Amino acid sequence: MGRYKIKPIRIVLAIMLLLACAVAFFCVRFSNYLAFGRSVDMPLLQEWQVYGAPSAENEWMFGLIVNSERNNWDKVEKLTKRDHHSLIGTYYHNLAMAKKGRLSQELMNYYQPLADGLLLPIRQGSRPLFVSCAGEVWYQLGGVIMAEHATMLGLAFTATQSGKRFYRRLAQIAHINGDTCAIKKYERLLGGPIDDDWKEKVPFVPKTDTIVFAGQNRMLLRNLLESNPDNIMAYEYLLCYDLLSKDIGSFIEDYVPGKVKSQLYDEALIVYLAGDGMLSNAMLEKYGISKAVFNNFRAYGDAYMMTNANKRKMKEKYGNTYWYYFNFADKDD
C-alpha cells in the first residue's frame, strides 16, 4: 500500500497549481476591474474597499470606462448591448453610438434618464467616479475646458489622488492647448511621451473661450458649433440634449434642416408643428417629414385617446418614439 501514498511535495505542487489556476481565472474574469485599479494606482484590497468587491456589475462598469479611454467603441457597444437601466451605462452607450454616427437613430431605443445620460452632471452629490468620467464626452467633442475640469475634479476626489488615466488625459489636453510645461509635467508622471491621437481633436476646439456656469451644457455645445459648424458630433449632442430636456423651442432654434436626417428629429418636428397648429402637408414637405412618420403620429394620437393616455399600453407599441418620451418619460421610465 505504501506505493500509493502521495508524497508531500506532490500535495504542495497540486495546491500551488490550483492557486495559480484560481488567480489566472480571477485575472481574466475581472480584467477590467484590475485594469481600472492599476490606472488609479490602487492595490486590489483598496479598490475592493472603495468601489466594492469584484462582481459582474463592477466588471461591466469598469469595462465601459477602460474601453472608452482606449477608443474601443465596438467593445463599448457590445458591453451596452444589454440595457442595464444604468446612468453610467446610458452615458457610454450614447457616446459609443455618437462615435459610430448613430446617436439620434439609437437614442429612443435605450434607457434615457432625461439629459443626465447624455452629459453626466457635475454637481453636489455626484459620485466622484462619475465626475471623473464626465469629461470623456467633452474630450471627444473637443470641449477641452470641461474635459480638463472634470479630469481635475476626478483626480482630486479619487482616493489615491493619482493615476495614469488622469495624467494621460491631462497630457492630451496640454498637447491640444500647446502648454509645453504641462506636457512635460504629465508625461514625466506617465514615464514617457503619449501617442498623437489627440491631434484629431484640435480642429474642434473653440477658438475663443466662453464664460459659463455649471450645468450650462447647451451654451457649451453651441460654442463648439459656432467655432466649427462641421462638428457633427457636437451638433447631434446639442439636438439630443434639447430633446432629452423636452425643450422643443431650443431644438427648433438649433435645428438646421437637412444637416442630419433622422427619424428622431422628424418626430420632434411634428411635436413642434402640432403644438403650434402648423401641421399641414406644406409644412411636412418643407421639413422633409415622410408620410410614414406622419401616419405613425396619427396612429399614436389615436392610441393615446383610446387608452386614455395609459403609460403601460402606450409603451408597448410606441416606447421607442419621441412622442412617447415627450409625453411620459422620466428618470425611472
N, C-alpha and C positions, 0 to 999 in steps of 0.2 A: 504493500500500500504506500510505502514511502516514496515510490517513484511518482505518485500522483500529487504529492504535496506541491503547492505553489510557493515558489521562492519569494521572500520578502521584496527583492528587487523588482520582480515582475508586478507585484501589487503596486509598488510605488510608481512604476512606469505606466501602469494602467490608469492609475489615478491622475497622473500628470497628463496623459493623453486625453482623458475625459475633461479635465480642466481646460486644456488647450482648445478642445473642440467647443466647449461652452463659451470660452472667451471669443473664439472666432465667430461663432453663431451670433453672439451679442453684438460684436463689431459690425457684422453685416446687417443684422436686423435693425440696429439703431445707428446706422452710419451717419444720417443727417443730424441726429441728436448729438452725436460725438463731434461731428464737424462744426456744428454751431458752438459747442463748448470750447473747442480749440480756437475758434475765431474771436472769442471774447476772453481768452486766457483763463478759462475756468476749469479746474480739475473736475473730474466726474462727480465726486461727492458734493462739491459746491454747486454744480449745475443742478444736481438732484434736489438740493435744498432750496435753491432759488426758483427753479422752473417746474419742479415736480419730478417724480420718478419717470424713467424711460417707459413710454407707453405708445400704443399705436397712434393716439391722437397727437402726442408731442412729436413723434417722428414725422407725422404728416405735416404739422405746422412748421417745424424746422426745415423740412424738405422744401416747402414753398419759399422760405426765406433764403436758404442756401442756394437753391437753383435759380432763383430770380437774380441774385447777385452774381451768378455765373453766366447770366443770359441764356440759360437753358429753358427757353419758353415752351418747347414741346413737352418737356418734363413737367413744368408747372401746369400746363393744360391737362396733362394726364392725371396729375395729382388732384386737380379740381374737377375732374370729370364727374365724380360723385359729389353732389351738393351737400356739404356738411352743415348748412344753415349757420354759418360762422362768419363773423365780421372779417376776420383776417383771411378766411378762405375766399370770400367775395372780393376783397381788395386785390388779391393776387390773381384771381380768375379774370377780373376786369382788366388788369394790367396785361396779362398774357394775351387776352383777346385783342386789346389795343395794339400790342406789338405785332400781332398777326393780321391787323387790319379788319377785325371783326367785332369791334366793341359794340357798335349800335345794333348789329344783327343779332348778337347773343344776349344783350342786356336784359331783356324781359324773360329770358329762358332760365334765369338763375335768381336765387335769393338776393334781394336788394334791400338792405336796411336803410332805406332812404339814401341820402347822398353820402353817408359815412362810409359806405362800402366802396365808394369811388375814390375819395380822398380821405384817408384816415385823419380823424380830428386830433389836434394837439391842443389840449385844454386841461384844466384842473380835473383830476380824476382819471385821466387817460393812463392806460397801462404803460409803464416805461418801455417794455418790449415793443408795443405797437407804435409808440412815439418814434423809436429808433427805426421802424420800418416805414414811417410816413414819408420819409424823404425819397424813397425808391421811385415813386411815380413822378415826383417833381424832377428828379435827376433825369429820368427817361424823357420827360417833356422838354428839358432844357432850363427848367426853373432852378438854377443852382443856388440862389439865395435861400429859398425854402428848403432845398435839399441839405445845404450846409447847416441851417438852423436845426433841422430835425436830427441830423447826424450828431451835432454837438450836444444836443439835449440827450440823445440816446447814450452817448459816451459818458456824460455826466451822471446819468441815473443808472448805469449798469453797475452791478456790484463790484466788479474789478476796476471800473473806470479806465479800461484799456481794451485793446483788441484790434486785430488786423482788419476786421470788417469795417471798422470806423476809420482807421488810418488810410486804408485803400480808397474809400470814398472821398475822404478829405484831400488825399493826394490828387485824385482825378479832378476834383473841383479846383484845386490850386493850379493844375495844368491849364484848365479851361480859362481861369482868370489871369493866367500868366504871372502868378505870385511865386517868384523864384525862391524866396526864403521859406515859404510854407512847403513848397515842393521838396526842398532839401530836408526839412524837418520830418515830414511824414514818410518820405522814402527811407530816411535813416531809421525810423521806427519800424518800418517794414523789412529792413535789411537789404534793400536794393530797389532799383527803379521798377515802375509798373509798366505794363504794356500801353499801347496808344489807342485803346478803344474809346477813350474819352473824346477823341478828335471829332467823331461823328456828331457830338452834342454841340459843338461850337457854333454852327450856323443858327441854332435855335435859341441861343441865349439872348435875352433882351439887350439892346444896345444902350438903353438908359434905365437907371434904377427908378423904382416907384415906391413911395412910402405907403405901406399897407399895414393893417392891424390884423391880429389873429382872426382867422375864420373868413377873411375876405377872399375866398378862393376864386370867385368869379372875376374879380378885378385882376388877380394874378394871372389867370388864364387868358383874359383879354389882353393883358400886357404882352404875354408871349406871342399872341397872334398879331398884335399891332407891329411887333418887331419883325415877325416873319409870317406873313399870311399863308405860306406854303406848309406850315407846321400842322399837317392834317391831324396828327395825334392830339395836339392841343385843341384843335377845333372840335374834334369829336368829344374830348373830355369836357369842353365848355358846354356843348349842346346837351350831353348826357347829364351833366351836373344840373343844368337848368331843369331838365325833365324829371330827374330824381328828386329835385326840390319842389316839384309841381309848380314851377314858376313859368307858366306859359308865356307871359308877357316878355320875360327876359329871353326865352327861347326864340320868339319871333324877332326880337331885336338882334339876336346873334346869328340867326339862321341866314345862310346865303343860298338861295335857290340854285340847285344843280351842282353845288360844290361836292357834296357827298350824297349819293342816292341810298336811301334806307327806308324800309317799311316802318320802322320805329318813328322816323321823322314825319312820314306821311300820316301816321295815326295821330301824332301830336298836332300836326297842322289841321287835321279835321276837328280836334278838340277846340282849337282856336277859332276856326271858321264857324263851327256850330255855336260856340259861346257868344260870338259877335253877330249871329244871324246872317252870316255871309256864305253859308253852304249852298253852292249852286254849281251847275255844270261849268260855267265860265271860270269860277274860282278853282274848281278841281283841275281844269285844264291849265290854268295859269301856273299852279304849283306842281303840275305833273303827277297828280294823285290818280292812281289807277282805279278803274271801275270796281275791280275786285276788292280793293281796300274799302272803298265807299260802301259796297254792298255788305261787306262784313260788319261795318259800323252800323248799318241799318239793322242787321240781324242782332247785333249786340244791344242796340236800343230796344228792340222788341223783347229780347230775353230779359233785359233789365226791368221792363214794365211787368212782364208776365210773372217773373219770380218775386216781384215786389222788392227788388234790389237785394235778393238773398245772396250773401257773400259766398257761401259754400257752393251753391249751384252755379253761380257766375264763374267761379274759379275753375270749375271742372272743364268748361269749354273755352273760356276766354282769359284764363290766367296768364297767358303769355302775350297779352296785348297791352298797349299803353293805356287803353281806356279802362281796363280793369285796375291797373296800377293807380291811375289818376283818381278813380272813384273809391278804391278800397284799401290800397296798400298802407301798411305801417311797418314799424321795425320788427314786429313779431309775425308778419304775414309769411 
